């Protein structure tokens, strides 16, 4: 049997009882190590699970899946995923490979950012299509995701933005020369994502377009959701450019314009920290309008 097991979002103890029981009886246990990260490392997981874990990076999963599935028709193999197993399409591909090889599989679900984002108070059924924001380079600055944000806002839906993770990435030079030299890990912050979004807004204005998002659009920054040091901050997109929510992982929500009164009241619990330059001069929690636009009052 192939088991795909969600680990949740916090630390080693976020695994479900069912998932932990499976891990402890499997012959091999892989830890997927590129679509997300926990707040603790591999060693902490091994200590709590009582099992050695085999790190599986993107190359292992996408190009050497047969090695992971080896002997899974006659023994139990576990594949651990931060969050929920189906939070990334890569894991669906692993299931399809197993089925084609006649290997049965089972899934042990867990919390993911897709549902835990509700901790900020925005109602889950009011979210539209999720988008990803990637690190820009000098030669690659994609803006196509912005069309989905625009569509969501036209429908009054919030947009969850998943922010880029660069783990075990090679520079263009090392890639061309075939050198297995990897860049240090990088994790996009809320402030970095907000600055890129503002540049998209400026580019659209320069082309004579009316952007669906402006500097005053209400956004929510989240960091380390599910961990003890979870952080949330609600404010304008401009304020998000200066907010510091600490270490990874970060996510950003662009609100859909109008807010339900309960959403507005919940967001008022998470004002932008006073230390952020854009928020200085405030006194007390902010209140948010519930009409179209969702601007900060």
Secondary structure as the mmCIF struct_conf table of DSSP 4:
data_model
#
loop_
_struct_conf.conf_type_id
_struct_conf.id
_struct_conf.beg_label_comp_id
_struct_conf.beg_label_asym_id
_struct_conf.beg_label_seq_id
_struct_conf.end_label_comp_id
_struct_conf.end_label_asym_id
_struct_conf.end_label_seq_id
STRN STRN1 UNK A 2 UNK A 6
STRN STRN2 UNK A 8 UNK A 8
BEND BEND1 UNK A 9 UNK A 11
HELX_RH_3T_P HELX_RH_3T_P1 UNK A 12 UNK A 14
BEND BEND2 UNK A 15 UNK A 15
HELX_RH_AL_P HELX_RH_AL_P1 UNK A 17 UNK A 25
BEND BEND3 UNK A 27 UNK A 27
STRN STRN3 UNK A 28 UNK A 32
BEND BEND4 UNK A 34 UNK A 35
BEND BEND5 UNK A 39 UNK A 40
HELX_RH_AL_P HELX_RH_AL_P2 UNK A 42 UNK A 49
TURN_TY1_P TURN_TY1_P1 UNK A 50 UNK A 50
BEND BEND6 UNK A 51 UNK A 51
STRN STRN4 UNK A 54 UNK A 56
HELX_RH_AL_P HELX_RH_AL_P3 UNK A 58 UNK A 63
HELX_RH_AL_P HELX_RH_AL_P4 UNK A 65 UNK A 69
TURN_TY1_P TURN_TY1_P2 UNK A 70 UNK A 74
BEND BEND7 UNK A 75 UNK A 75
STRN STRN5 UNK A 77 UNK A 81
BEND BEND8 UNK A 82 UNK A 82
STRN STRN6 UNK A 83 UNK A 83
HELX_RH_3T_P HELX_RH_3T_P2 UNK A 85 UNK A 87
BEND BEND9 UNK A 88 UNK A 88
HELX_RH_AL_P HELX_RH_AL_P5 UNK A 89 UNK A 100
TURN_TY1_P TURN_TY1_P3 UNK A 101 UNK A 102
STRN STRN7 UNK A 105 UNK A 108
HELX_RH_AL_P HELX_RH_AL_P6 UNK A 113 UNK A 116
HELX_RH_3T_P HELX_RH_3T_P3 UNK A 117 UNK A 120
BEND BEND10 UNK A 121 UNK A 121
HELX_RH_3T_P HELX_RH_3T_P4 UNK A 124 UNK A 126
STRN STRN8 UNK A 127 UNK A 127
STRN STRN9 UNK A 131 UNK A 133
HELX_LH_PP_P HELX_LH_PP_P1 UNK A 134 UNK A 136
BEND BEND11 UNK A 138 UNK A 139
TURN_TY1_P TURN_TY1_P4 UNK A 144 UNK A 145
HELX_RH_AL_P HELX_RH_AL_P7 UNK A 146 UNK A 154
TURN_TY1_P TURN_TY1_P5 UNK A 155 UNK A 156
STRN STRN10 UNK A 158 UNK A 158
STRN STRN11 UNK A 159 UNK A 163
HELX_LH_PP_P HELX_LH_PP_P2 UNK A 164 UNK A 164
STRN STRN12 UNK A 165 UNK A 166
BEND BEND12 UNK A 168 UNK A 168
HELX_LH_PP_P HELX_LH_PP_P3 UNK A 169 UNK A 171
HELX_RH_AL_P HELX_RH_AL_P8 UNK A 172 UNK A 177
TURN_TY1_P TURN_TY1_P6 UNK A 178 UNK A 178
HELX_LH_PP_P HELX_LH_PP_P4 UNK A 183 UNK A 185
STRN STRN13 UNK A 186 UNK A 187
HELX_RH_AL_P HELX_RH_AL_P9 UNK A 190 UNK A 206
TURN_TY1_P TURN_TY1_P7 UNK A 207 UNK A 208
BEND BEND13 UNK A 212 UNK A 212
TURN_TY1_P TURN_TY1_P8 UNK A 215 UNK A 216
STRN STRN14 UNK A 218 UNK A 223
BEND BEND14 UNK A 224 UNK A 224
TURN_TY1_P TURN_TY1_P9 UNK A 225 UNK A 226
BEND BEND15 UNK A 227 UNK A 227
TURN_TY1_P TURN_TY1_P10 UNK A 228 UNK A 229
STRN STRN15 UNK A 231 UNK A 236
HELX_RH_AL_P HELX_RH_AL_P10 UNK A 237 UNK A 240
TURN_TY1_P TURN_TY1_P11 UNK A 241 UNK A 242
BEND BEND16 UNK A 247 UNK A 248
STRN STRN16 UNK A 250 UNK A 254
BEND BEND17 UNK A 257 UNK A 258
HELX_RH_AL_P HELX_RH_AL_P11 UNK A 261 UNK A 267
TURN_TY1_P TURN_TY1_P12 UNK A 268 UNK A 269
BEND BEND18 UNK A 270 UNK A 270
STRN STRN17 UNK A 271 UNK A 271
HELX_LH_PP_P HELX_LH_PP_P5 UNK A 272 UNK A 273
TURN_TY1_P TURN_TY1_P13 UNK A 274 UNK A 275
BEND BEND19 UNK A 276 UNK A 276
HELX_RH_3T_P HELX_RH_3T_P5 UNK A 277 UNK A 279
TURN_TY1_P TURN_TY1_P14 UNK A 280 UNK A 281
BEND BEND20 UNK A 284 UNK A 284
STRN STRN18 UNK A 288 UNK A 288
BEND BEND21 UNK A 291 UNK A 291
TURN_TY1_P TURN_TY1_P15 UNK A 292 UNK A 293
STRN STRN19 UNK A 296 UNK A 296
#
